[in-house]
Amino acid sequence: MFFLRTDGAGSTFPKAGVLISAWFLIGMLTGAVLGQTQESALKSTPEAPIRKGPVAQTSKKTVLTVKGAAQGKTFRFDLPSLEKLGLIRYTSKNIWYDKPVTYEGVLGSKLLEFVGVPAGATKMIMRALNDYVVEIPIEDFRRWPVMLALKLNGKYMSVREKGPIWVVYPNHLYPELQSRSYQGKWIWQLQEISFQ
C-alpha cells in the first residue's frame, strides 16, 4: 500500500499511516463501511457495500492528491490505499451511457472522514487530468452517498474510459440529482481535491 502524508515541511509520518491503515482494516472487518444514513439509502437497492473481488495491485503511483486537508496536510493515494477506505457498488443510469452501468468505488464521505476537512471549508475544488475544474459543496458528500468510482462494470477505468477516478452521484436513489445542475459535477479523470 502506498500512502504518504506530509505537512508543510515535507516530513512523513509512517507510524500514523500504519495505525490509520490498521484502523480501517478493523472497520472493514466489522462491516463499518458506510455511515448510518447513507447505509440505509443504499439498502434500498440490491447493491450493497462490498469487500470481495480483485483489488488493485500495489503500484505506488499516485492517482489522487488531496491538498489543504485538516491542519494543512496533503494526502497522496494510489488505488490500493483508496480501496482500503472501503468500497461500495451501485448501478445507475446517466447521460453518457445508453444503459445503466455499475460503479464501484470509495464513498466520498469516508474520504473526507479520513483526511479531515479544514475548519471553515465549505467546498471542494476538483481538478481533472485535463485541467477541467469543478466546485462541489462538501455538503454533497455528507448528504448523499457520492462515490469516487474506480471501476465501471467490474473493471478499473483507464484514462480513456474516464478513469482512474470518476465522481458519481447516486441519481438512481435521489430524483433531485437527475437535474442538469448536478451533471457537471460528475467529474471524470479526477486527480486532485483541495478545499475552500
N, C-alpha and C positions, 0 to 999 in steps of 0.2 A: 504494500500500500504506500502510495506517495502522498504525504500530507505535510505541508510546511506552513508554519505560522510565523510571521515576522512582525516586529514593531518598527518604529521609525528608524532605529539604529541598525536594523538588519539582523539582530541576533535571533537565534532559533530557540525553540522550546520543545525538544523532543520528548521529555518526560510527560509534559502536558498532553502532547499528541497521543502518546501511548495510553494514558489514563482516559482520555476522551474516547479513543477508539474502543477500549475495553468497556466503557460505559455504554456505548452504542451497541456493541455486541450483546451485552446483557439485555439491553432494551429490546433488541430484535428477538432474542430467545424467549423473552417473556411476552412477546406479542405487542409491545408498546411501540407500534409504528405510526399510528395516527392519533391526532388529538380527538377528544371525545365528540365534539360537534361534527368534525369532518368525517369521523368514522361512521357516525350514524347516517350521514348523507351517502357515503359510498356503499353502505349495506343495502341501499335500495336498488342496487344493480347487481347482476350476477358476478361482476368483478369485485375483487377484494384485495387487501394488502397481500403482497406475495413475498416469499422468502426463498423460493426454489428456482431452479433453472440455471443456465450458464451465466457466469459473471465475466466481466472484462478481465483480461489478463493484465497484470501489473505492467504499466508502460512507463511510468514516471514522466508522462507527457501531460503537462497542464492543459486541461480543456476548459476550466473555468477559474477565473480570478475574481475574488470578492474584495474590493478595496474600501477602506474607511469604515470598517465594521466597528463594533463596540471598542472603545479605548483606542481607536485609530489603527486597529490591526488589519493586516492583509492576509487572506487565505488563498491558497492555490490548491486546486483539486485535480486529480486525474480521475478517470472513470471508476476504478475500484473504490477510491475514497468517497466519491459521491454515493455509490451504491451502498456503502456501509451505513449511510444515514437512514436506510430503509427504503424499500421500493413499493410502489403502488401500481395498479394497472386499471385502465378503463377504456371502453370503446366509445368513440364519439364520431359524429359527422361534422364536417366543416366544408368550407367553400373550395378547398384545394383538392379534394378527392370526391369522386362520384359516389362512393360507398363509404359506410362507416369504417374506420380504421381503429386498431388497438394500439394505445400508447402505454409505455412502461417507463417509469422514472421515479424521481425523488419529489416528495411533497415539498412545495415551496416553503411552507411554514416550518418544516423540520430544518431546512437550510438556515432560515432566519434564527431559529432557536439555537442552532449550533454556533453560528458566527457571532450572534448578538447584534441587535440594532442600536446604533448610536442614539444617545439622548436627543430628542427634538427632531429626529429624522421622520419625514412623512412619505417620502417616495424613493423609489429605486430607479437609477439610470441604468438601462440595459443597453449594452453595446454588442453588435454582431461582428463577425469576421469581416464583413464588407463595410464596416463603419456605420451601418444603419443604427440609429439610436431611438429608443422609445422610453418614456417615463411611465412607470407603473406604480400606483399607490401601494404602500406597504400593506395597507388595509386589505387589498385584494388577496394577498397571500394568507392573511389571517381569517378572512371571511369565507373564502371558498377553497376547496382542495385543488388549487392551481398546481400543475405539475411541471417540473423541469424534465421533459421527456428525453430519454436516452435511446429508446428503442421504438420502432414502428413495426407493427405486425410481427413482433418477436425478434427483429434483427436490429443491431446497432445501426444508427443512421450515419451515413457518410456526409461530408460537406455538401455534396451534390444532392443528397436526399434531405436537406435541411438540418443536418446534424453538425456537430455531435450532440447539441442540446437545443431543444425546441420548447419554448414556453407554451403550455397548452391549458386552456381554460375548460372547466367541466360544463360545457354548454348543453350537454345531454341531461344534466341534473337541474340546471337553473335556466329557465327560459330567458331571463333578462340578459344572460351572457351571449345570446344569439344576435344581439344588435350589432350594427356596423361599428359602433364606438369601441367594441371590445376586439374586433378582428385585427386591428392594428397592433394590439398588444401581444398577439401570437408571434413573437419574435423568434426566428429560427437562426441557426448558426451562432447562438449566444456564446460569447466568450468572456464577458466582463460585467460585473454588477458593482455599482457604487451607490452611495446613499446621499440624500439631500434632505 
